[in-house]
Amino acid sequence: MDLITSPTAICDRSAEVRHRNARIGFVPTMGALHEGHLALVRQALTECDEVVCSIFVNPLQFNNTEDLERYPRQLEADRIALSEVGCNVLFAPDKKDIFARFEPRNYDLGGLDRHWEGPSRPGHFQGVVNVVERLFHYVRPDRAYFGEKDRQQLAILKHVARTQHWSEVIVPCPTLRADNGLALSSRNARLSEVERQRAAVLYRALRTAAEVAFHLPVEAVMERALRTMAEEPEVILDYLGLADVDDLTPLSQWGERTLAVALVAAQVGPVRLIDNITLVR
């Protein structure tokens, strides 16, 4: 596996690959890789001729400097893990290179940031989209792979890709979970063993909603899910809700829809965690 830090070098590498009419797959990450990230790389390897994984801790998507400073960084361990799964290129640019001659844009997010993570993390999604677009500019992938754990981010990236006529195909990939249901996340590394067990309540609450979704009114489903969350009083709930599967607007009734999504965010010890699952009629 090749390690590339220069935007110019990754541009040259991508141009060479495209000249061979080969397909480039791209997995953008912030590092501290876990099995969920590696699953994205594995999927990309089955669908593309060359796979690039980037590691860049994007300061634009953090709402406080303390969270940015504490975000886990382990470049050498990540390099080894990527090499072992067969990734072709690790692109690990420096902040000064990514933001050279950079003018942030204010993208139309289609209102997809009005709820859930949007109010809790103002400016977060604009920061994500700006840097993803920047990385796409350098890597020029055919397909880019994102986990469904960040459901709202995925919806926003799909919207921007469509409205901005990005050539890259956004590929959603299933959430991977620990044995207790906790969604894999780089932030889990900051949880103690006790906190990891407490954090499993997020998925239990989502499963509670899934078991009765479409059979009971939305309000009754929410009551049951909230009771499940209350089983862990040390877990501080930010939001728990049911939303339209396409535009993520909160639901007050099921209507004729056959799909919906349940979303949750909560503070567990020092870490804020998010999760979601699809609800099927």
Secondary structure, DSSP 8 states (H G I E B T S, - for coil): -EEE--HHHHHHHHHHHHHTT--EEEEEE-S---HHHHHHHHHHHHH-SEEEEEE---GGG-SSHHHHHHS---HHHHHHHHHHHT-SEEE---HHHHTTT--------TTTTSSTHHHHSTTHHHHHHHHHHHHHHHH--SEEEEETTSHHHHHHHHHHHHHTT-SSEEEEE---B-TTS-B--GGGGGS-HHHHHHHTHHHHHHHHHHHHTTTS-HHHHHHHHHHHHTT-TTSEEEEEEEEETTT--B-S--TT-SEEEEEEEEEETTEEEEEEEEEE-
